[in-house]
Amino acid sequence: MRIGREAAMPRPQWYVIQVQTGGEARMADVIVRLCAEADLTADRDEPLLAECFCPSFLTQTKRAGEWQYVERSLLPGYLIAVTAYPDELRDLLRAVPDYARVLAMGETFVPLREDERAWIEEFTKPGDRTIPMSQGYMRGDTLVATEGPLVGHEGLITRVNRHKSLAILEFHIGGKRITTRVGLGIVGKEQGTAE
């Protein structure tokens, strides 16, 4: 009987939880604690929540004339919850006094698309969800990424801010258009070649 039950177990997906901007890390801790408490009385073999995190990225900023690495939120105002039970997670979040809701389209919870999830997973791991800084150069008005998570994903970039070492990206998550930033070091411009 246990074999049939395991075959019917839903597969965990990555769902987006909207929270108050600036309180992402605190809310992730609250959600993890509440889910662990709910697991103690649940009638299932696996945990409600496999992971809850606020993805971040590394960039550089100049302080006192020196470049220093800093970590910033990748999706300000959003968390990622890895769960096979979004309905149960939604019900649990109703008990949270602060704003926290699982993004949905109508009544259907929409997990991250596979390409968005794969991009984050490729450069991070459980326990360390910080995306490293990319490097590249400008060819006219176009960025050519030479290393880091933007290699092959230049099409996500809507704008480059060279002075702040940032690339501005646009994602569609749960039916919402979200603009975010990642670290980008520009090493120069490609010089034109004589023909």
N, C-alpha and C positions, 0 to 999 in steps of 0.2 A: 504494500500500500504506500509506503514511503517513496518508492521509485516514481509512481504516478504523480505524487504530490510535488516532487522535485521537478518533474517535467513540466508541470503547470506553473512553476514559479515565474513571475514576470521578471524581465531583464531590467536592471537599473538604467535609468536615462539621466541626462544632465538637464535639470530644470532651472529656470531663472527665478529668483525671489527678489522682488523690488522692496527696498528698505530706504530709510532716511539717509540721504547723502552725508557722509562723514561718520556714520555710526556702523559701517559695514563690519568691521572686526568684532565689535561688541555684540552685534546681532548674530553673527556666525557662532560665537561662543554660547549665546542664549539658546539658539536653535539646536545646537549639538547637545547641550545639557537636557533640554526638554525632550528631544527624541530618545536620548539614552534612558530617561525616566519612563517614557512611554513604552520602551522595549521591555521593561521589567514586568509589565502586566499584559503584553500583547500575546495574541494567539497565532504567532508565526515563528518560524525557525530562524529567519534572517533579520538583521536590524532594519529599522525604518529608514535610516540614513546611512549611506556608505561614506559620505564625505560632504562637508559644507565649507565653502571657502570663498574668499574675495580675491579673485585673481589680480595680480599686480604686475608691474613692469619696472625694469631698471632704466634709468637715464642718467645723464650727467648735468650738473649745474655748477656754475662758477661761483665760488664763495671765497672771499678774501684773495681774489686773483688766482685761485687754483681750482681745477676741475675735480669735482667729487661725485661719486655715485650716490644716487638717491632712489628710493623705491616709492612708486606712486600707484594708486588704484587704477587698474585697467578699465573697470566698469563702475565708475562712481554711482552709488545708489543701487547697486545690484550685487547679489550673491549667486553662487552656483550651488545647487543642492543635487547630489547624486542619490537618487532613490528610485525604487520600483513602485512606490506607493504615493503618488502626488496627491491623491484625494485625502489620504490620511494626514499627510504633511500639511495640506491646506487647513484641515480641521484643527490640527494642533496649533497652527499659527494664529488662529482666532483667539487663543488664550493669551497671546503676547500683547502687552499693553502698548507697545510701540508699533508703528506701521510696518507690516511685513505681509506680502502676499505673493503667491506663486503666479507668475504671468500665464495668462490663458487667452485663447481666442474664443470668445463666447463662453461656453461651459467646458471647452476642451483644453486641457493643459498641453502646451506645446514645448517639447524638449528642444534643446539646441540642435541645429542641423548638424549632420555628421561632419561636414567640412569645417564648421566653426569649432566644434568639439575637438576634432583632430588637430587643428592648428594650435589650440591651447595645450593639448596633451603632448604634442610633438616636442614642445620646448619646456614643459614643466613635469612634475611628478607629484603624487600624493605627498602631502607634508611640505612641499615647496612649489607653490603655484605662482612663481615669479618669472615672467618672460624676460629673457636677457635682451640686451641692447643690440641693435643691428648696426651694420656699417655699410656705407655705399658712397656713390658719387653721382653728380648730376650730369646728364647728357642733355643739354639744352634745358628744357623745363621738366624733363622726366628723370625720376630717380632710378638708378640701377643699383639694387642691393647686392653686395658682394659677400656678406656673411650675416648670420643671425636669422631670426624668424621671418623677416620680410623677403628673403630670397624666394623668388617664385610667387610671391603674394603682393607684388607691387600694385596690382590692380585694385587692391583694397584701399590704397592711399588716395585721399582726396586733397591733401595739402601737406607741405613740408615746412616746418619752422626750424630753420638752420640755427638761429640764435639760441633757441631753447633745447636743441638736440631732440626734436620730436617729429614724428610722422603722425598725421591725423588720419584715422581710419573710419570707415563706416561699415556697420554690421546691421543685419536685419535679424532681430531676436524676438521670437514670439509675436510676430506681426508688427513689431515696433522698430523704427529706424534708430539706431544708437550710434553716436559718434564717440570715439575714444582716441587715445593717444598711446604710442609706444616709443621707446627710446631709439634714437637714430643719430649716429655720428656721420656727418658728411665729410669725406676726406678731400673733396675738391670737385672740379668740373673737368669733364673730358674735353680736351682741346680738339678743335676741328682738324681734319686731315686735308691736305692739299690733294686735288684730283688731277 
